[in-house]
Each structure stands twice: as C-alpha cells, then as structure tokens.
C-alpha cells in the first residue's frame, strides 16, 4: 500500500426539502429562501434546497448544515411552514413548476414523462476529486450506488406504492425512458477521456431529441452544456472539482452527513490504496477496494431500489464495502402504509417527518449549548 496522506478531503451537501403548511399541504417557500445563506428555490414550487460550502471535516459539515437548517426552521416557525425530508410528496395532485427556460426545454424534449421529475427530492454529495485517482474515485462511487438503500425515504408516487426507493425508480426508469442514457447509472470508465466522450455523445443525443420540438440550437446551448445535460447518479463535476454522488433521497440531515462521511472515507481509501474490479461480490480489503463487475452492481442497485434494506444481498454488499448499515433508519419504512396511501394520510406522514427533522435540528442546538 502507498504511503497514507493526511490532507483533508473536502465535501459538501445539497439537500432538497418539501415545504408544507401546518395542515401538511404543499406550499411555496416564500420567506424561507432568504432565511439563510446557501438556500435556493428548486424548479418546482414547493421545494427548497439547502447547500453547504466545501468543508474539510465531518464536524464542520454537520455544523454548517444544521446551522443553515436551524435558521430556515426559525423562519418557518414564524410563517407557519414546515420542512419535509421525503423523496416524494407521497400522494396528491401534480406538482407545479416555476417557469424557466431550462424546464421548458426539458418538457419539450422529455415530454409527459418529465412530470415524474417534479415529484422527486434528493440529496447530492460532492467529494473533492483526488488528483491522479479521479477515475478510481468515480468508479468506486459507481460501485457504491446501491448505498441509496440506506436513505430511501419514500415508497410512493401519487399515492401508489412503486418501490422502496420511489424517487430512484421514477428518475432512472420512468422520467428519462426516452433518453435512457441520461438518467441511468453509467458503467465504469478507464480514463477521463472516456468520460468526456460519453458526455459529448449524450449531449448529441439531447440535441437530436430537440429536432422535433420548438427548441432551437442557440436556446438549447444557452441553457445546457454537456455536463449539465445529463442526470446520471454519479458524475464528474469539473465546475466544482468534485465527484458528485446524486443517488440519495432527501432524508434526515444526520443520515445524509453520515453518508457523506462514509463516501469521504472511501475516497481516502481510493487515494491511499489499491482499487481493482474483480468478481461479483465486492469488498473492502487492507489494501484498498475490490469493486464488483458493473453487471453485479446493477443487480444490487435494482434490489436497493425495489426492496431497500429488506434485501439481504444489499445489506451484505454494503457491509462488505465498509458501511455501518445498522446506523441507518430509512424513512421509507416509517411512511409505508401498504399498496396505497390516501392524500389525508400523506399529509399526516409529511407532518410526522417534519417533526422528526425539527427534533433532530433542535436537539443539536441544545447539545451545542
């Protein structure tokens, strides 16, 4: 094994939350947006995104995320609003968009299937690229895509139970079905040139899909480039110098921070050790990481989406890869009411999950005092 380095690995988080009123009905964020730095509107009306800056330690990341959440929750209390850490609204009517040219183009290109995306809230984890190890880092994050099971937070789409991880199913198998390379997990790469070629091919496909629409090339290129026109769950983000892991649902902040910490730990192992692709099982070793074949990863991913942590195969795989599975408690199991959920029950579950979020953030404030 190579000499261990001690330089900190920076990481940041972006988490989306549904905004509801005191009855559990979806509403717009309004005054919650300026309540904290790093807080932004999303492309649909009832979503709010909270971002951190790149942090060098888990404690810094935790403190910054919780400080920003605390400020938003203070404003929410004043305005009679709540934040809901669920991947979908569970049930109810169509979610309305905020008019924007990027969204208009996607509606034109993707068509009716883009409606699925409007019901999805996720968490994105950025980890600093490690010079000389970027390819291994990206491949390791691809192999860890099944870790989405750790934070599955909704089994429902518009009242129907579709999978333990409804958001992942909607994004990967429904929303971009007409452009399947855009939203699904991409296979391992051999070098960064291969990644660039893939981006260019996907952008060409996206451009080709606009030929039968009212979108002209200049408008498309003003709103998209090869990097921003793909929605695959694991990506190089050259703009930020990170590998972005977009696999996770919106979830309770402690769980997202824990997941980020484990991805950083994997990154350190990639940087300091050996990474090889071999066999079907995958494991963490004293020397580094053994990644399973991509076909094997896809089987674990399917199980993670359909069954979550109820899958023994997924639990075993994640444990072999170094995850403390017992430290996670996916919300999807707490809101699962069977094959269907009524709008009334969905509102109740939203408020219950908002309570969980608020208790977690407020408890941290008390502990800090």
N, C-alpha and C positions, 0 to 999 in steps of 0.2 A: 504494500500500500504506500502511496505517496505521502510526503510529509503533510501533516494536518495544518491547515491555515486557520487563523483566528479572526480574520477580517469579518466584520458583521455583514450579514446578508439582509439587505433592505426588503421590506414587504409593505404592501398597503391593501386596503379592503374597500370595496364598493358594495353596499347592501341596499336593496330596494324594499320599501315597506308600503303596504296599502294604507291609505288614510280613511278612517271611518268616523262617523259621528257617534254620539252616546247611545244610539239605538243599533249600532253596527252596520249602518248603511254607508256605502262608499261615497266619499265626498272629495272635493279638491283640497290640496294642502293649504292654499291661501297664505296666511301669515306664518306658517311653519317654514316656508322656504328661506326667509331672511333670518330665522331664529339662530342659525349657526353657520360658521364657515363650513365649506365642503358639502353643503346641502343644495340639491338641484331638483327641478322638475324632471320627470321622465316623459316619454312620448304619449302616455295615456293620462287622463285627467286625475285619477285617484291615486297615483303612485308618487312617492317621494324617494329620492336616492340620497344616501349619506355616504360620503367618501372620507377616507383618511389621507394624510400625506404619507410618503415613504418613511417607514420607521425602522430603526436598527435593532430593536428588541421587542419581544412579545409584550413586555410590560408597557412600553411606550405605545404600541399599537392598541393594546387594551384600553389604556387611559385615554388616548385621543378619541377612539371610537365612542367610549362611554361618556366622555365629556360632551361630545357633539350630540349624542343621543339625549343626554340629560337636558341640554339647552332646548332641543326640539320638544321634548316631553313637557318642559316647563311652559312653553308657549301653547302646546296642545291642551294642557290643563286649563289654561286661561280661555281658550277658544272652544272648549267642548269637543275636542277631537282626540282620536287615539291612533297609535301606530300598530299595525298588524303584521307579524313576521311569518306570513304564509305564502307559499309559492303561487297559489291561485286564490281568487275570492271564494272558492268552494261552490257557490251557486249564485243564481241571479241573472240579471239581464246582461246584454252586451256591454262591454266596457268602452267608453268613448275616448277618442283620440284628441290630442291637441293638434290643430292644423299645422303642418310643417312640410316643406318640400321633400325632405328625405322620406317621410312617412307616405306622402302621396306617391312617390316613385315606387316604394315597396308594395303599396296597394295595387298599383298598376301592373307591376311585374309578377308579384306572387299571387295576386288575385284574392279570391274569397278566403283562401287558406291563411292569409295574414291575420285574420281575426283571431286565430289561436294565440298568436304572439301577444295580443292585447291583454290576455288573461294570465300572463306569466310574470313573476317577480323572482329575481335571482340574487346571488351573491358572487362577486368576482374577486379573486385573489391574485394580486400581482406579486411576483417574486423576481428580484433583480437577476438579470442574466449573468452567468458566471463566465468570464472570458476564457475561451478555449474549451469550455464544457457545455456550450449552449445546446448543441444537438442532443447530447446525453440528457441534459436537463429537460428539454422538451419531450423527448421520448419517455422519460420517467414520469412526467406529468400525464402523458397519454395513457401510460400503463396504470396510473392511479385514478383514471376517470371513474372506475366503479366506486370510489370513495364518496361519490354523490349520495350513496345509500345512507351515509352517516347523518345527513341533514335533510333527507326527504321531508317536506313539510306540508304536502297536500296530496291526497289521492283523487281529488275531484276536479272535473271540468264541467261547469254549468250544471251542477247537481248530480252528475253521473260519475260513479267510481270507475276510473280508467286504468290506474296503476298506482303502486306505492309512491312513485315519483311522477305525478301527473305532468308537471312542468317539463321534465326531460322528455317525456313521451310526446307532448304537444310540439315542442321545439324541433325534435330530431326526426319524428316520424310523420308529422302532420303539416306543420306550418310551411316547411320548405320541401314538400314532397315533389313539387315540380322542378326544384333545383336541389336535388339530393346532396350534392357535394357541398352546398353552402352551410348546412346546419348540422350535419352529422360529424362524428369523430373521425379525424384523419389518421391514417396509419403512420408508423414510424418513418423517420427520414434518415438519410445517410449523411447529408450535409446541408448547409443553409441555402446553397444554390437550388437544391431540390425544393425547399420551402418557397423560395421566390418564384420558381417556375409554376408551382401549384397555385400560388396567389394570382399569377398572371392568367393562368388557364381559367380559374374560377371567375375572374373579372371579365374575361372574354365571354364566358357563358352568361354572366349577368347582363352584359351589354347586348348580347344576341337576344336575350329574352325581352329586351325593350323594343325590338324592331316592330313588333305588332301592337305597340302601345303608343300613347301620345307623348312619350318621353323622348326628347331629342338628346343627342350625344353631349352637347355642351352642358345642358342642365344636369345630366347624369354625372358628368365629371366634376361639376361644381359641388356636388353633394357626396360623391363617393370616390374612393381610390381603391386599389387592390386590397389594401389592408383593412379598410373599413367596410368593405362589401361582403365580407364573409362572417358567418356566425358559428363557425366550428368551435367546440367547447375548449380546446387548448390551442393557444396562439402565441407566436412571437409578436410582441408589440414594440416595434423599433422606436416609435414615438416616445415611449417611456423607458426603453431599455430593460424590459421585463419579459418573462414568460407569464402569460395570463391564463389562469385556470378558472373557466367560466361554468364549471359543471354543477356548482352548488345551487340549491334553492335558497331563497330568502329564509332566514332562520334566526333563532335567538342569538344575540351577539356573542355570548360566551362560547357557543358552539362554533361559530364562524372563526373567532380568534384562535380557538384550539386547532381547528383545521388548518388555518394559515401557519401556525407554529409547526405542525407536522409536515407541511409542504416545504417549509424552510429547512427543517431537519433533513428531509430527503435531498434537498438541494445541496446541503453541506456534504452529505454522503456522496453525491454525484461528483462534487468538486474535489473531494479528498480521496476518493476510492475508485473502484472499477465498476463499470456498467456493461453488462452483456445481455443479449437477447437469446434465450435458450429455453426450450421445453414449453410446457403448458401451465405450470403451477405458479411460478414467480416466487421470489423470497428475498429477504434481506440477509446478507452474509457479513462476516467480519471484514471482508474485502470491499464490500460495496452493495450493489444491487444486481439481481438477476431478474430481468423483465421477461414475462411470458410472451409467446408469439402474439401477434396482433389479433389473429382469429380467436385465440383464447381470451384476450382482453375483451373482445366484443361479446363473448358469451357471458363473462362476468358483468359487463355493462347491462346486457339485456336483463339479467337476473336482478341487478341493482335497481333498475327502473321498475320492473314488474313486481318484485317481491321485497325489495329493500333488505333490511337486516333480518327478515324472516328467512332469507336464503342462507343456508349453512355454507354453501360454496362461497358466497360473497364474504361472509364473516371470516371464514378460514383464510381466504385470499388476503383480505385487508390485514389480518393479524400477522400473516407471514411477511407482509410488506412493511410491518413495523407500526401499524396503527393500534391504538388502545380503543378497541371497538366498544368496550363496556363504558367508556367515558361519554358516550353519545346517547341521546334520547330523542330520536326523530319525532317531530311534531305530527307527522302523518299518522302515526298510530293513535294519537290522542284525539284527532278530529274524525277518525274513521267511524262512520255510523252504519256501514253496510253498503249495499249496491247503489243507494241514492241518498241524497241529503236535501231537505227542503230549504227554501230561502230563509225561513224563520230560524231553523236550526243552524244554518250557515252564519246568520247574524250573531247568534249566541256563541258559536265557536270562535268567531272573529274577536268578540269582546273578551272571551276567556284567554285567548292567545295574547291579546293586547295587555291583559292583566299580568300574564307571565313576563312579558317584555318589561313592563314598568317595574315590577318587583325586582327583576334582575338588575336593572339600571339603578334603581333607588337603593337596593341593598349594597351595591358597590359604593354609592355615595356615603352611606352610613359607615361602612367599613373604612373608607378613606378618612372619615372624621376621627 
